[in-house]
Amino acid sequence: MTDNVDGLVADVYLELRRLAERYVRREQAKSVQATELVHEAYLRLAHDQPRFQNRAHFIALAAISMRRLLVERARARGASKRFGGQVQVTLDDGLLAAENAAASAIDVIALDRALTKLAAVDAEQARIVELRFFGGLSVEETADALSISPATVKRHWAIAKAYLLRELQGTDGV
């Protein structure tokens, strides 16, 4: 039994490490290493002691925690610099499939602001973005985590991508 638990923990850790490595690769300022990001996120989760429904739920919460850590670091750097310190990230994995290349790079703080606005309009769409983009979950895993159908995830994912693209490009309207 202990071997199964140890194996599961190792698998989850490796998955979180890969996710953190993607975040760090996208961050131009390189303010954190992947291992540090995973450990800080874990410490936050351990402190908050949330109840996890399943593995996907844990990964999603850890991913959200990593996102928040990166946003906090970007804001701290921005506060320490006179004209801000935007951290550029590339939105890959199908998020915001931009028509032009200029739309493919945004800063972490702008993405956080856009997600916060999306959450005010549709909290479920924002959670889907967090799970898919930040959590790296598939459509099916996201549907499982939110107890909705995969078709609903796909529909909300498409709408959320369009909304975020509009917000990140500075277009008015919803």
C-alpha positions as CSV (number, residue, x, y, z in Angstrom):
1,M,0.0,0.0,0.0
2,T,2.8,2.4,0.9
3,D,4.4,1.8,-2.6
4,N,1.1,2.8,-4.3
5,V,0.9,6.0,-2.2
6,D,4.6,6.8,-2.8
7,G,4.1,6.2,-6.6
8,L,1.0,8.4,-6.7
9,V,2.8,11.2,-4.8
10,A,5.8,11.0,-7.1
11,D,3.5,11.1,-10.2
12,V,1.6,14.1,-8.9
13,Y,4.9,15.9,-8.0
14,L,6.3,15.2,-11.5
15,E,3.1,16.5,-13.1
16,L,3.3,19.7,-11.0
17,R,7.0,20.1,-11.8
18,R,6.2,19.9,-15.6
19,L,3.5,22.4,-15.1
20,A,5.8,24.8,-13.2
21,E,8.5,24.4,-15.8
22,R,6.0,25.5,-18.5
23,Y,5.2,28.6,-16.4
24,V,8.8,29.4,-15.8
25,R,9.7,29.0,-19.5
26,R,7.0,31.5,-20.4
27,E,8.2,34.0,-17.9
28,Q,10.8,36.3,-19.4
29,A,12.0,37.7,-16.1
30,K,12.8,34.2,-14.7
31,S,12.0,35.4,-11.2
32,V,11.5,31.8,-9.9
33,Q,12.7,28.3,-10.6
34,A,10.2,25.5,-11.2
35,T,11.1,23.6,-8.1
36,E,10.7,26.7,-6.0
37,L,7.3,27.4,-7.6
38,V,6.0,23.9,-6.9
39,H,7.2,24.0,-3.3
40,E,5.8,27.4,-2.6
41,A,2.4,26.4,-4.1
42,Y,2.5,23.2,-2.0
43,L,3.2,25.1,1.2
44,R,0.3,27.4,0.5
45,L,-2.0,24.5,-0.1
46,A,-0.8,22.7,3.1
47,H,-1.4,25.9,5.1
48,D,-4.9,26.4,3.7
49,Q,-5.7,22.6,4.1
50,P,-8.4,22.4,1.4
51,R,-10.2,19.2,0.9
52,F,-9.4,17.6,-2.5
53,Q,-12.1,15.8,-4.4
54,N,-9.6,13.9,-6.5
55,R,-6.2,14.1,-8.2
56,A,-7.4,16.5,-10.9
57,H,-8.9,18.8,-8.2
58,F,-5.5,18.8,-6.4
59,I,-3.6,19.6,-9.6
60,A,-6.0,22.4,-10.4
61,L,-5.7,24.0,-7.0
62,A,-1.9,23.7,-7.2
63,A,-1.9,25.3,-10.6
64,I,-4.1,28.2,-9.4
65,S,-1.7,28.6,-6.5
66,M,1.3,28.8,-8.9
67,R,-0.5,31.3,-11.0
68,R,-1.2,33.5,-8.0
69,L,2.4,33.2,-6.9
70,L,3.6,34.4,-10.3
71,V,1.2,37.3,-10.3
72,E,2.3,38.3,-6.8
73,R,6.0,38.2,-7.9
74,A,5.2,40.2,-11.1
75,R,3.3,42.8,-9.0
76,A,6.2,43.0,-6.5
77,R,8.7,43.5,-9.3
78,G,6.4,46.2,-10.9
79,A,6.1,48.0,-7.5
80,S,9.9,48.0,-7.2
81,K,10.4,49.6,-10.6
82,R,9.3,53.0,-11.4
83,F,7.4,52.2,-14.6
84,G,6.3,48.7,-13.7
85,G,7.8,45.4,-14.6
86,Q,5.5,43.4,-16.8
87,V,6.3,39.8,-17.1
88,Q,5.6,38.4,-20.5
89,V,4.2,34.9,-21.0
90,T,3.1,33.1,-24.1
91,L,-0.4,31.7,-24.2
92,D,0.0,28.2,-25.7
93,D,-1.9,25.0,-25.3
94,G,-4.7,26.4,-27.6
95,L,-5.6,29.2,-25.2
96,L,-6.5,32.3,-27.2
97,A,-5.6,31.1,-30.6
98,A,-4.8,34.5,-31.8
99,E,-5.2,35.5,-35.4
100,N,-2.0,37.6,-35.3
101,A,1.3,36.8,-33.6
102,A,1.3,40.0,-31.6
103,A,-1.6,38.7,-29.5
104,S,0.3,35.6,-28.5
105,A,2.4,37.3,-25.8
106,I,0.9,39.1,-22.8
107,D,1.9,39.9,-19.3
108,V,0.9,37.9,-16.2
109,I,-0.8,40.9,-14.5
110,A,-2.9,41.6,-17.6
111,L,-3.9,37.9,-17.8
112,D,-4.8,38.0,-14.1
113,R,-6.9,41.1,-14.6
114,A,-8.7,39.6,-17.6
115,L,-9.4,36.4,-15.7
116,T,-10.8,38.4,-12.8
117,K,-13.1,40.3,-15.1
118,L,-14.2,37.0,-16.8
119,A,-14.9,35.6,-13.3
120,A,-17.2,38.5,-12.6
121,V,-19.1,37.8,-15.9
122,D,-19.0,34.0,-15.7
123,A,-17.3,32.3,-12.8
124,E,-17.6,28.8,-14.4
125,Q,-15.8,30.0,-17.6
126,A,-13.0,31.4,-15.5
127,R,-12.6,28.1,-13.6
128,I,-12.5,26.3,-16.9
129,V,-9.6,28.6,-18.0
130,E,-7.8,28.0,-14.8
131,L,-8.2,24.2,-15.0
132,R,-7.4,23.9,-18.7
133,F,-4.6,26.5,-19.1
134,F,-3.1,26.7,-15.6
135,G,-4.0,23.2,-14.5
136,G,-3.2,21.6,-17.8
137,L,-6.3,19.4,-17.5
138,S,-8.0,17.9,-20.6
139,V,-11.6,18.6,-21.5
140,E,-12.7,15.4,-19.9
141,E,-10.7,16.0,-16.7
142,T,-12.1,19.5,-16.5
143,A,-15.6,18.2,-16.9
144,D,-15.0,15.7,-14.2
145,A,-13.6,18.3,-11.8
146,L,-16.5,20.7,-12.3
147,S,-19.2,18.0,-12.7
148,I,-20.3,19.2,-16.1
149,S,-20.4,17.6,-19.5
150,P,-17.4,17.7,-21.8
151,A,-19.6,19.5,-24.4
152,T,-20.2,22.3,-21.9
153,V,-16.5,22.6,-21.2
154,K,-15.7,22.9,-24.9
155,R,-18.4,25.5,-25.4
156,H,-17.4,27.6,-22.4
157,W,-13.7,27.2,-23.3
158,A,-14.3,28.7,-26.7
159,I,-16.3,31.6,-25.3
160,A,-13.7,32.2,-22.6
161,K,-10.9,32.2,-25.1
162,A,-12.7,34.8,-27.2
163,Y,-13.4,37.0,-24.2
164,L,-9.9,36.9,-22.9
165,L,-8.4,37.6,-26.3
166,R,-10.7,40.6,-26.6
167,E,-9.7,41.8,-23.1
168,L,-5.9,41.3,-23.7
169,Q,-6.0,43.1,-27.0
170,G,-7.8,46.0,-25.3
171,T,-11.0,45.8,-27.3
172,D,-14.0,47.3,-25.6
173,G,-17.1,45.3,-25.0
174,V,-18.0,41.8,-23.8
